[in-house]
Amino acid sequence: MNLDHLRYFVALSRTENYTQTANLLHITQPSLTKAIHSLESELNINLFKRVGRCVKLTLAGKVFATDVESVLLLLDKSVTNVKSFNAQKTVIRLAALRTLSIKWLPHMAQQFLQLTNHSTVQFQFNTDTGLSPDILIGLRNDKYDVAFCSKLDNFSDINFFPVAEQTMVCITPVNHPLANRSSINLAETLVYPQITFSKRSGLHATMLKLFNDCGGQPISAYAVEEDQAIVGLVASGFGIAVVPNMSILQTMPVKIIPLSFPTWQRILYMATTKQKSPSSSVGNFINFVRTHSENLSANNI
């Protein structure tokens, strides 16, 4: 069955006028007449009946017109969907600390898509790791295009650009003896069991230095890799902790106490490889982050 003949039939069913339909289709009237007669012959049924100078759909023609129009609409939609596969999108592979993956990074990616109208860009968010060393190794091994994590000294082949800051706070269970404090010196926490960062965490070395500055190291009840896990343990009464001031703290049953000494801010970075030249889309995203990250509050992470 000729697809053009079906389209001609649908057009004629709407106007019920050969001359008008031929003009709309930019074909001659004899060609239109021949197509309709061919279709009727193939179906062995009259689709139109002549009424004066016009034609009217027969009962069978009305049923056929409704069904054919629906089929053609579905076919056109399917063709459009298939053709869209030819417009391949550029995939930007991102990896980030989980503290950034919850809110900060999705917001940044969405802003990039909206403000720059990059309809050919698609983000791939990798959430299989939340540790800076693993993220940076993945970046080095071309598993990711751009990463967001802590800066580590043994990655000289990586460019680090600061994108956000977080202050450090002490968190306690709500019924802890320190829970009513409005601020605290880090030295005052040393007598209480703490949930600390394990050696694989990007914050481990930083916390060692902070506690050394205040005269000692904490009693580590548990050593955990990720700050979100630390918050969960503190909320359940396993100890206190010193962590970045992140948005998840507002949703957990913990008391947040600012540090009076030592004062320190955690800097989070965008990491890119020095040896690999990024694609144009990746480069545009990197430049976008460099320009817009300073406008975002780190404590909203």
C-alpha positions in Angstrom: 0.0 0.0 0.0 1.5 3.3 -1.2 2.2 5.6 1.8 1.8 8.8 -0.4 -1.6 7.5 -1.5 -2.6 7.2 2.2 -1.5 10.8 2.9 -3.4 12.0 -0.2 -6.5 10.2 1.0 -6.3 11.8 4.5 -5.9 15.2 3.0 -8.9 14.7 0.7 -11.0 13.4 3.6 -10.5 16.7 5.3 -11.4 19.0 2.4 -13.6 16.7 0.4 -12.6 18.8 -2.6 -10.2 17.5 -5.3 -9.0 20.9 -6.6 -8.3 22.3 -3.2 -6.5 19.1 -2.0 -4.4 19.0 -5.1 -3.3 22.6 -4.5 -2.5 21.9 -0.9 -0.4 18.8 -1.9 1.3 20.6 -4.8 0.3 17.9 -7.2 -2.0 17.9 -10.2 -5.7 17.0 -9.8 -5.4 14.0 -12.3 -2.5 12.6 -10.1 -4.7 12.9 -7.0 -7.6 11.3 -8.7 -5.4 8.4 -10.0 -4.0 7.9 -6.4 -7.5 7.7 -4.8 -8.8 5.3 -7.5 -5.7 3.1 -7.0 -6.3 3.0 -3.2 -10.0 2.2 -3.7 -9.1 -0.5 -6.2 -6.6 -2.0 -3.8 -9.2 -2.0 -1.0 -12.0 -3.0 -3.3 -14.3 -0.5 -1.7 -15.5 3.1 -2.4 -14.0 5.6 0.0 -15.8 8.6 -1.5 -19.1 9.4 -3.3 -19.5 12.3 -5.6 -22.0 15.0 -4.5 -22.2 17.7 -7.2 -18.7 19.1 -7.7 -17.5 17.8 -4.4 -17.0 14.4 -2.8 -18.2 13.0 0.5 -16.7 10.2 2.5 -18.6 7.0 2.5 -19.3 5.3 5.9 -16.3 2.9 5.2 -14.3 6.0 4.1 -14.9 7.7 7.4 -13.8 4.7 9.4 -10.7 4.2 7.2 -9.8 8.0 7.4 -9.9 7.9 11.2 -7.7 4.9 11.5 -5.2 6.0 8.7 -4.8 9.4 10.3 -3.9 7.8 13.7 -1.5 5.4 12.0 0.2 8.2 10.1 0.6 10.3 13.2 2.2 7.4 15.0 4.5 6.7 12.1 5.6 10.3 11.8 6.4 10.3 15.6 8.3 7.1 15.3 10.4 8.5 12.3 11.2 11.7 14.3 12.3 9.6 17.3 14.5 7.4 15.1 16.1 10.4 13.4 16.9 11.9 16.8 19.4 9.1 17.3 21.5 10.7 14.6 22.0 13.8 16.7 24.4 12.2 19.1 24.8 14.0 22.4 28.1 14.6 24.0 28.4 12.8 27.3 30.2 14.6 30.1 31.3 12.1 32.8 31.3 13.6 36.3 32.4 12.2 39.6 32.1 14.0 43.0 32.2 13.5 46.7 28.8 12.6 47.9 28.5 15.8 49.9 28.7 17.6 46.5 26.6 15.1 44.6 23.4 15.6 46.7 22.7 19.2 45.8 25.7 21.3 44.6 26.7 19.4 41.5 23.2 18.6 40.1 22.4 22.3 40.5 25.6 23.4 38.7 24.9 20.9 35.8 21.3 22.0 35.5 22.3 25.7 35.4 24.9 24.9 32.7 22.2 23.2 30.5 19.7 26.0 31.0 21.9 29.1 30.7 24.0 27.8 27.9 21.3 26.0 25.9 23.5 22.9 25.4 20.8 20.7 24.0 23.5 18.3 22.7 25.1 17.7 26.1 24.2 14.9 28.5 25.7 14.4 32.0 26.7 11.1 33.4 26.9 11.2 37.2 29.1 8.6 38.7 28.2 7.7 42.3 30.1 4.5 42.7 32.7 6.2 45.0 32.7 9.0 47.5 36.4 9.1 48.3 38.8 11.7 46.9 41.7 9.2 46.2 39.4 6.9 44.2 37.8 9.8 42.3 41.2 11.2 41.3 42.5 7.8 40.2 39.4 7.4 38.1 40.0 10.8 36.6 43.7 10.0 35.9 42.6 6.7 34.2 40.1 8.5 31.9 37.1 7.1 33.7 35.8 10.7 34.3 36.0 14.0 32.4 35.7 16.3 35.4 35.8 15.5 39.1 34.9 17.4 42.3 36.7 16.5 45.5 39.5 17.4 47.9 43.0 18.3 46.7 45.6 15.7 47.3 49.4 16.3 47.1 50.4 13.1 45.2 48.4 14.0 42.1 50.8 16.4 40.3 49.2 15.5 36.9 45.9 17.0 38.0 44.7 20.6 37.8 42.8 21.7 40.9 40.5 24.7 40.9 38.7 25.8 44.1 34.9 25.8 43.7 33.5 25.9 47.2 34.3 26.2 50.9 32.9 24.6 54.0 33.5 25.6 57.6 34.2 22.8 60.2 31.9 22.3 63.1 31.5 19.9 66.0 28.4 17.7 66.0 27.0 15.8 69.0 24.0 13.8 69.8 21.1 16.0 71.0 21.4 14.7 74.6 25.3 15.0 74.8 26.9 17.1 77.6 28.3 19.4 75.0 25.0 19.8 73.2 24.1 23.2 74.8 27.3 24.9 73.9 27.1 27.8 71.5 30.8 27.4 70.4 33.6 25.1 71.4 37.4 24.9 71.4 38.6 21.7 69.6 40.7 20.9 72.7 37.5 20.6 74.8 36.4 17.6 72.6 39.4 15.5 73.3 37.9 13.8 76.4 34.9 12.4 74.5 34.9 9.4 72.2 34.7 10.6 68.6 33.8 9.3 65.1 36.9 10.2 63.1 37.9 10.1 59.4 39.7 7.0 58.3 43.1 7.2 56.6 41.5 6.9 53.1 39.4 10.0 53.6 40.6 13.2 52.0 40.0 14.9 55.4 42.2 12.6 57.5 45.4 14.6 57.2 43.6 17.8 57.8 42.0 16.6 61.0 45.3 15.3 62.2 46.8 18.8 61.8 43.8 20.5 63.4 43.9 18.4 66.5 47.7 18.7 66.7 47.2 22.5 66.7 44.9 22.2 69.7 47.3 19.9 71.7 46.3 16.3 71.1 44.4 13.6 69.1 40.9 12.5 69.8 39.8 9.1 71.2 38.6 7.4 68.0 35.6 5.2 68.7 35.1 4.5 65.0 37.1 5.5 61.9 34.8 6.1 58.9 35.6 7.1 55.3 32.6 9.4 54.5 31.3 12.4 56.4 27.6 11.4 55.8 28.3 8.1 57.5 29.9 9.9 60.4 26.8 12.1 60.8 24.6 8.9 61.0 26.8 7.4 63.8 26.7 10.6 65.8 22.9 10.9 65.5 22.7 7.3 66.9 24.8 8.2 69.9 28.1 6.5 69.0 30.1 9.6 69.8 30.8 13.1 68.7 32.6 14.3 65.5 34.2 17.2 63.7 32.8 17.5 60.2 32.2 20.0 57.4 29.1 22.1 57.9 26.9 20.5 55.2 23.2 20.6 54.6 22.6 17.0 55.7 23.3 18.2 59.3 20.0 20.2 59.3 18.0 17.0 58.6 19.6 14.8 61.3 19.1 14.7 65.1 22.5 16.3 66.0 23.6 19.5 67.6 25.8 21.7 65.5 28.4 23.6 67.4 30.8 26.1 65.7 34.5 25.9 66.4 36.0 28.8 68.2 39.6 27.4 67.7 41.1 26.4 65.5 39.1 28.1 62.7 39.5 26.4 59.4 37.6 26.0 56.1 37.5 22.9 53.9 38.1 23.8 50.3 36.6 21.7 47.6 38.0 21.6 44.1 37.2 20.9 40.5 39.8 18.5 39.2 40.8 18.1 35.6 43.8 16.3 34.0 46.7 18.3 32.7 47.7 15.9 29.9 44.4 15.5 28.2 42.8 18.3 26.1 39.1 18.4 26.9 36.4 18.3 24.1 34.7 21.6 23.4 31.6 20.6 25.5 33.7 19.5 28.5 35.8 22.7 28.1 32.7 24.8 28.1 31.5 23.1 31.3 34.8 23.6 33.0 34.8 27.3 32.1 31.2 27.6 33.3 32.1 26.1 36.7 35.1 28.4 37.0 32.8 31.4 36.4 29.8 30.5 38.4 31.0 28.4 41.4 32.0 31.5 43.4 28.4 32.6 43.4 27.3 29.5 45.3 27.4 29.1 49.1 29.4 26.1 50.2 27.3 25.6 53.3 24.3 24.9 51.1 26.1 21.8 49.8 
